[in-house]
Every structure is written in C-alpha cells, then in structure tokens.
Amino acid sequence: MKQAILITAYKNYHHLEEIIRFFDEDFELYIHIDKKSNISDAELLNLRNYDVVKLVEQKYKVNWGGFNHLKSILFLSEQALKNKGNKYFHLISGHDFPIKKIEYFKEFFKKNDREYIDYFSIPRIGAANNGYLDRFEYYNFYDLLDAKKPNENYRIKRIIRIQKKLGFKRKTSSKMPKLYGGSTWWSLSRDCLDYVITFSNKNKFVLNRFKHTLCSEEFYFQTVIVNSPFVDKVANESLRHIDWVARNGNNPAVLDETDYDKLLQSNALFARKFDYPFSTGLFNKIKSFLK
C-alpha cells in the first residue's frame, strides 16, 4: 500500500531533504514550494532527482494566512490522487519531521481505516476573534499584504477595524455548509480526500467563499469532511505533536531537546515545528532514534 506525503514549504532546504530521505519506495512525495522562496533552481532540481519525489512545484505565492496556501494544498491533493496506488495521504509542512519509524507508518494504516483530522464547531466558545468568526465574516487581505511585514500587518488589521466600525459583514449563502475549524495538518484516506476534491470541483461557490478568510486551510477541509458521509470515520485528532505555547521565538513553539521525551511518548506521527539552530540537538536525537 503506497502512501503520499504532501508538503508545503518555503525554506530550510536541508531539512526538506532530511524529510525526503526518511521515506522509502512505499511512499510518494509531492512538494509545493512558495514562489517567494529563496530555494535555488539547483536545489529544486536536486529535490526532483530523488526517486520518491514525484512533484516539486512553485505554483503559488503563499503569504501566511492567505488563501493561496489552501489552493496549494488542494493542488497537491489532486496531483497525488492521480496515482491510484496511493491509499493514504499525509499533509505536512517543511518544518515537520516524522517521529515514528517507517515500519510504524506502514502497519498503522493497514490496521486503522480512519480519517485523522481534528475539528471543532465554529463559532468556538471562548476562542478569540468572535470565536473565529472574524476570520470568515470580514475581508482579510493576507494574499495581497504580507502579515510578516509590520507595516502591512497593520494595514490588514486596520481594514478589519474599519469594517467593524461600519457594521459591515460579508454575505454568506444559505447553501453554505455549517462551519468547522481545526488544524491545517491531516492524514486522510484516498476515498475521503477524493471526496473533498470532487466536492470542491462541484461546489466552487463554497471554496470561493473562503477567499479573504484568515487561514482558510484551518476551516475548509474540516467543513467539507464533517458535513460529509465520512464524519463517522473522523478520529478528531491529527496525529501531530504541536506545542501551542510560544517558545524559541515562535508560536507554535520551535521544538528543542527538552521536547525529546514528550515526542517519544506521543502517539503522533509527525512533530512540528523544527527550526534551526534551536532544533539541532533534538533533530539529531530523533534521527538517531528512527534509525
């Protein structure tokens, strides 16, 4: 049984190579790299030369929070589905790394025919930004403006404040399914992912309504799947270890050696976020364990 690894990345070329080297011939890798990335043409060519890598593409310019991230994920999904031998699909970022041995991946999905995606109802009680509805009800221009630049992030927030002051809210069709949200990252069966892509092609108005939604990839798959016949198979967990307490200059935390024991005890398949130099010691320990 083949499994497909879908990766959205924008930097850390050498870490991306480490991800590729972990997987063997029972896996296929499909990689989207942000058009803004400084990864060189020579490095892109080198990635394509790995036998397990079936696609390396720079189709979209991906700003944090923008709709193009969701589009790149859907693009990778469509490409990976073309090989009918791919039975399970794992979406990760270029900052992730496996924390289970390769044999575990192979056996786990022979025994567990479930959809590993987490979800919660929107609005989410107690969550910020009106239970996440602000992300959906107002125009969030993260594709047009780069939130990583302070002046552009200020403009994004100011536009939202103006909408609120004017009492403006975006219209939503009564045909829209109930909203759900959750983590970007998932592991899905072929049938489930094929359902999402087929739904997307037949219901363009649903996909298009997520334009100008902050982090639309944290809504779209949950909304489609939880409103589908696949809901009874959803485990409501993503099999990802993520620490949502700010550490090492980032939230979610950049993992370091203090996380090693937690990762070994976790039931997760992947951990994030690996970034350097903070993660160097941890990565070396994980790599040694996996061998």
Beta strands, then each sheet from edge to edge (+ up, - down):
strand 1: 2-9
strand 2: 27-33
strand 3: 53-57
strand 4: 86-93
strand 5: 97-98
strand 6: 120-121
strand 7: 180-181
strand 8: 187-189
strand 9: 240-242
strand 10: 270-272
sheet 1: 3+ 2+ 1+ 4+ 8-
sheet 2: 5+ 10- 9-
sheet 3: 6+ 7-
end
